[in-house]
Amino acid sequence: MLQHFRKRTSATSLLKACRHTHQHGTFAIALAVAIHEQGHGLGVEFYSEADPDMHFIEVECYGRAAEIGIYRNEPPALDSILAKVNSCCIPIILYNAEGDVGHYSPIVGIDGKWVLLPYTDEKFMLKEELQIRWSAPGIFRQCILIHGS
């Protein structure tokens, strides 16, 4: 996403900023903080359902997020998120991927009933299918909105 907004950073520094681990991957709040800190002026909004059982990395990242002005908001309806997609506003959402695994992907476009998810095998998904996967049991509804200037 940083490349989309013409922001340069190394993959190594981004992975470190995301607090990525092989065991847990990356937590959404860590990704939001990393995009803000590595994005050189990009705006970041964070949406997530409340998590009553946060990992210590998430707790630390929520603290850092508050220091830089990023706060958790309740997630809006998926249609509301999709309505914001344009070249200056790209959402990254968590949804249930194949094998019942949570997966993050940016949404870079809408074409009628299709949503463009470039970091998926299919690249496109029906809006109705994405709604089902975004609301799947065991998957927190999470979204990071990235705003360019």
N, C-alpha and C positions, 0 to 999 in steps of 0.2 A: 504494500500500500504506500509505503514511503516513496517508492519510485514513481507511482502514479502522480503524487503531489510534487515530484521533482526534488525530493529530499534525499540526501546521500548519507548513508551510514553503512558500516560493514556488518556482514551477517554475524560475525563473532560478537561484536558489541551489542547487537540487537538481541541475540540469544541470551547474553549475560544480563542485559537490562530486563528481559522478560522473566528472568529467574527460572528458565527452563531446566527441568530435570528429566532423566530417562524414565524414572519411576512415575512421575506425576504429569509430565508434559508442562504446559503453561496454563496458569490460572488467568481468567479473563481480566481481573483487576490488575494483575501484573502486566498483561499485554497493554491495557489502557495507559498505565503509568509509563511503560517503555515507549509507546507511540508518542506520548506527550513530551517525554524527555529527549527522545531521539529524533523527533519530528520537526524540530527547529521552527516553532511557531504554529504548528497545527493545533486546531481546537479539538478537544476530546470530551465526549459525553459518555457516561457509563450507566448502563441499565442492567439490573439483575434482580431476580427474586432473592429474598433474604436466605442466607445459608446458616442454619443453626449449628453446623458442625464444620467450621472453617479450619483448614490446614494452617500451620503457623506461618507459612509463606504468605498466604492470603491476608492474615492478620497484619503482618508487617507491611504488605503492599497497600492495604486500606489506610494504614497510618501515613505512609508516604503520599498516597493519593490525596488525602485531606490536606497535607502540607502544601500541595501544588494546586489545590482548588478543584479536585475531581471527587465527586460524591456519588454514592449509589442512589439511583432513582429506580422506581418501579418500572418494569418494562412495559412499553406501550403495545398496542395491538400490532401484529405483523403488518397489516395493511398500512398503518401509520408509518412504520419504518420504511416500507417499500415506496411510499409516496415521497419520501425525502431523497431517494437515490438520484443523484445527478453528478456531473463531473467535479463539483465542489463539495459533495457530501457522500461519503461511502460508509455504509454500515458493515461491521463484521459481526456475524451472529454465530452462536453455538447451536448446533442441531444434532439430532440423532442420526448418525451415519450407519452404513451397512455394518452388521455385526454388533449393533447396540453399543456403539462407541461414540462419545461426544466428539464433534469435529467443528473447528472454527473455519469459516470462509467469509471473505468479503462478498458483498453483493454489488456488482459493477454495472448492472443494467437490468431492465425489464423490457420484455417484448411480448405484449399482449398477456397471455396467461402463463408465460415462461419467465423464470428468474435466472439471470446469468450468475453462476457461482464458479469462478475460474479455477479454484483449487479443489475441484471435485472430479471424479472420473468422468461423469456425464457432461459436465460444464453447464448444463441447463437442467432446471427442475420445474415442474408445474407448481404454481403458487399453492394449490391445495395440498400437494405432497409436502412442500416446505412447511406449511402450517402444521401439518400432522407431526412432522419430524421436530419442529421447533417446540411443540407442546408435548412431546413424548414423556411418559412417566420416567422419572429418574434423571431427566435432563433439565437443568435450571434454564429458564428463559433468560438469556443474556445477550446483550447487544452493546457494541461500542460504535458510536457515531464519530467519524473523523471528518472535520471540516477544514478545507483548505482556504487560502486567502484569495 
